[in-house]
Amino acid sequence: MEVIKINKTVELVKLWGAYEEKYPNGSIDDFCRHHLAAHKATEKYGAPKGELRPDINGRLIILLRRIGKFHMVYSNKALEDTELDQIEEFGILVTIYNQKNPIKSEAIFNNIMELSSGTNMLIRMKKRGLVSEYTDPDDKRVKRLKLTAKGETVLINAKDRVLKVAHMLVHDLTDDDKQLCMQLLNPINERFSDTFQKNRNRSFEEIYKEFML
């Protein structure tokens, strides 16, 4: 009996070591959630003859994309009558507010937008009196963004609606489920966030080879 207990302890230590190597900042709670999720029953994937079906990688990405679209549609609906036309404008306002008057490109790239479309969005927001620009006092070549009094009021009012959408979408998940989802997906976010801008002008094959090394 004692040998069995020792063997289980050794197995647990090995599992923790493998987890800690992959997620160095993970807590014991994170490890437990990860271990339980890894041992849930797996679904078998296959395509009926004559149909195209994605593999497990495609299924995960499609699921994330569909959830993202649900979020966009319901967020835009929630933002009606707030003086914001779309959820991306809310993201721009949040970035300007949190980063304390960033330069234009920082606000745009932080929201994973192309420079041209982000610039056009900022022009429209300036015309509506939500955002203004001023010259950086330490570098006259640089323009910085700031929220107007109206923009800050719009942001605060819109925040509650955006949070309600998020709450509605993940209402059926427990807090532990949400923590596990974030823990599993955040490494993908970090990996691609760090390289997104430098890869904008590279071919897909170049990007693919770099990430798959």
C-alpha positions as CSV (number, residue, x, y, z in Angstrom):
1,M,0.0,0.0,0.0
2,E,2.8,2.4,0.9
3,V,4.5,1.7,-2.5
4,I,1.3,2.6,-4.3
5,K,1.0,5.9,-2.4
6,I,4.7,6.7,-3.3
7,N,4.2,5.9,-6.9
8,K,1.1,8.2,-7.1
9,T,3.1,11.0,-5.4
10,V,5.9,10.6,-7.9
11,E,3.4,10.7,-10.8
12,L,1.9,13.8,-9.4
13,V,5.3,15.5,-9.0
14,K,6.1,14.6,-12.6
15,L,2.8,16.0,-13.8
16,W,3.4,19.2,-11.8
17,G,6.9,19.5,-13.3
18,A,5.7,19.2,-16.8
19,Y,2.9,21.7,-16.2
20,E,5.2,24.2,-14.5
21,E,7.7,24.1,-17.4
22,K,4.9,25.0,-19.8
23,Y,3.1,27.5,-17.5
24,P,5.8,28.9,-15.2
25,N,3.3,31.4,-13.7
26,G,0.5,28.9,-13.1
27,S,-0.8,28.3,-9.6
28,I,-1.8,25.0,-8.0
29,D,-5.4,25.9,-8.7
30,D,-4.6,26.4,-12.3
31,F,-2.7,23.1,-12.4
32,C,-5.7,21.2,-11.0
33,R,-8.1,22.8,-13.5
34,H,-5.7,22.0,-16.4
35,H,-5.3,18.4,-15.2
36,L,-9.1,17.8,-15.0
37,A,-9.7,19.4,-18.4
38,A,-7.0,17.2,-20.0
39,H,-8.8,14.0,-18.8
40,K,-12.3,14.8,-19.9
41,A,-13.7,12.5,-22.6
42,T,-12.4,13.4,-26.0
43,E,-14.7,13.7,-29.0
44,K,-14.0,11.7,-32.1
45,Y,-13.7,13.7,-35.3
46,G,-14.5,12.5,-38.7
47,A,-16.2,13.7,-41.9
48,P,-19.0,11.8,-43.5
49,K,-18.3,10.9,-47.1
50,G,-18.7,13.9,-49.4
51,E,-18.5,16.5,-46.7
52,L,-15.7,18.8,-45.6
53,R,-15.1,18.9,-41.9
54,P,-12.3,20.7,-40.0
55,D,-9.9,18.8,-37.8
56,I,-9.7,19.5,-34.0
57,N,-7.6,22.7,-34.7
58,G,-10.1,24.0,-37.1
59,R,-13.0,23.2,-34.8
60,L,-11.4,25.1,-31.9
61,I,-10.7,28.2,-34.1
62,I,-14.2,28.1,-35.6
63,L,-15.7,28.0,-32.1
64,L,-13.6,31.0,-31.0
65,R,-14.5,32.9,-34.1
66,R,-18.2,32.2,-33.7
67,I,-18.1,33.4,-30.1
68,G,-16.2,36.5,-31.3
69,K,-19.0,37.2,-33.8
70,F,-21.7,36.7,-31.2
71,H,-19.8,39.2,-29.0
72,M,-19.5,41.7,-31.8
73,V,-23.2,41.6,-32.8
74,Y,-24.5,41.8,-29.3
75,S,-22.0,44.5,-28.3
76,N,-22.9,46.7,-31.2
77,K,-26.6,46.3,-30.4
78,A,-25.9,47.1,-26.7
79,L,-24.0,50.3,-27.8
80,E,-27.0,51.7,-29.7
81,D,-27.8,55.2,-28.4
82,T,-24.4,55.6,-26.7
83,E,-22.8,57.7,-29.5
84,L,-20.5,54.7,-30.4
85,D,-21.1,53.0,-33.7
86,Q,-19.2,49.8,-33.0
87,I,-17.4,47.8,-30.3
88,E,-14.0,48.7,-31.9
89,E,-14.6,52.4,-31.1
90,F,-15.2,51.4,-27.4
91,G,-11.8,49.5,-27.5
92,I,-10.1,52.6,-28.9
93,L,-11.6,54.8,-26.1
94,V,-10.5,52.2,-23.4
95,T,-7.0,52.1,-24.8
96,I,-6.6,55.9,-24.8
97,Y,-8.0,56.1,-21.2
98,N,-5.8,53.3,-19.9
99,Q,-2.6,54.2,-21.6
100,K,-2.8,57.8,-20.6
101,N,-2.8,59.6,-24.0
102,P,-1.0,57.2,-26.4
103,I,0.2,58.0,-29.8
104,K,-2.2,57.2,-32.7
105,S,-0.4,54.0,-33.8
106,E,-0.3,52.6,-30.3
107,A,-4.1,53.0,-29.8
108,I,-4.7,51.4,-33.2
109,F,-2.3,48.4,-33.0
110,N,-3.4,47.7,-29.4
111,N,-6.8,46.9,-30.8
112,I,-5.4,44.7,-33.6
113,M,-6.5,47.1,-36.4
114,E,-4.9,48.1,-39.7
115,L,-3.4,51.6,-39.5
116,S,-5.6,52.9,-42.3
117,S,-8.9,51.7,-40.9
118,G,-7.9,52.7,-37.4
119,T,-6.9,56.2,-38.6
120,N,-10.3,56.6,-40.4
121,M,-12.1,55.5,-37.3
122,L,-10.2,58.1,-35.2
123,I,-11.1,60.8,-37.7
124,R,-14.8,60.0,-37.3
125,M,-14.5,59.9,-33.6
126,K,-12.8,63.3,-33.5
127,K,-15.5,64.7,-35.7
128,R,-18.1,63.5,-33.1
129,G,-16.1,65.2,-30.3
130,L,-15.0,62.0,-28.5
131,V,-11.3,62.2,-29.1
132,S,-8.8,65.0,-29.6
133,E,-5.1,65.2,-30.6
134,Y,-2.3,67.3,-29.2
135,T,1.4,67.7,-29.8
136,D,3.7,65.8,-27.5
137,P,5.5,68.5,-25.4
138,D,8.8,66.4,-25.5
139,D,8.7,65.6,-29.2
140,K,7.0,68.0,-31.5
141,R,6.8,65.4,-34.3
142,V,4.5,63.2,-32.3
143,K,0.8,63.6,-31.9
144,R,-0.9,62.1,-28.9
145,L,-4.6,61.2,-28.3
146,K,-6.8,62.2,-25.4
147,L,-10.4,61.7,-24.5
148,T,-12.6,64.8,-24.5
149,A,-14.9,65.3,-21.6
150,K,-17.7,64.0,-23.8
151,G,-15.6,61.0,-24.8
152,E,-14.9,60.1,-21.2
153,T,-18.6,60.3,-20.3
154,V,-19.5,58.2,-23.3
155,L,-16.9,55.6,-22.3
156,I,-18.1,55.3,-18.7
157,N,-21.8,55.0,-19.8
158,A,-20.9,52.4,-22.5
159,K,-18.7,50.3,-20.1
160,D,-21.7,48.9,-18.2
161,R,-23.4,47.8,-21.4
162,V,-20.3,46.1,-22.7
163,L,-19.8,44.3,-19.4
164,K,-23.4,43.1,-19.5
165,V,-22.7,41.5,-22.9
166,A,-19.7,39.7,-21.6
167,H,-21.6,38.5,-18.6
168,M,-24.4,37.2,-20.8
169,L,-22.1,35.3,-23.2
170,V,-20.3,33.4,-20.4
171,H,-23.1,33.2,-17.9
172,D,-23.3,29.4,-18.1
173,L,-19.6,28.9,-17.1
174,T,-18.4,28.8,-13.5
175,D,-15.6,31.1,-12.5
176,D,-13.2,28.1,-12.4
177,D,-14.2,27.3,-16.0
178,K,-13.5,30.9,-17.0
179,Q,-10.1,30.9,-15.3
180,L,-9.2,27.6,-17.1
181,C,-10.2,29.0,-20.5
182,M,-8.1,32.1,-19.9
183,Q,-5.2,30.1,-18.7
184,L,-5.2,27.8,-21.7
185,L,-5.8,30.5,-24.3
186,N,-3.6,33.3,-23.0
187,P,-0.3,31.8,-24.2
188,I,-1.7,32.0,-27.8
189,N,-2.7,35.7,-27.2
190,E,0.8,36.5,-25.9
191,R,2.6,34.7,-28.6
192,F,0.8,36.4,-31.5
193,S,0.5,39.8,-29.8
194,D,4.3,40.1,-29.6
195,T,4.8,39.5,-33.3
196,F,1.6,40.8,-35.0
197,Q,3.0,44.1,-36.2
198,K,6.3,42.9,-37.5
199,N,4.5,40.1,-39.5
200,R,2.0,42.5,-41.3
201,N,4.2,42.7,-44.4
202,R,5.5,39.1,-44.5
203,S,4.0,36.2,-46.5
204,F,1.9,33.6,-44.7
205,E,4.5,30.9,-45.5
206,E,7.2,32.9,-43.8
207,I,5.1,33.4,-40.7
208,Y,4.0,29.8,-40.6
209,K,7.5,28.5,-40.8
210,E,8.6,30.8,-37.9
211,F,5.7,29.8,-35.6
212,M,6.0,26.1,-36.4
213,L,9.7,25.7,-35.8
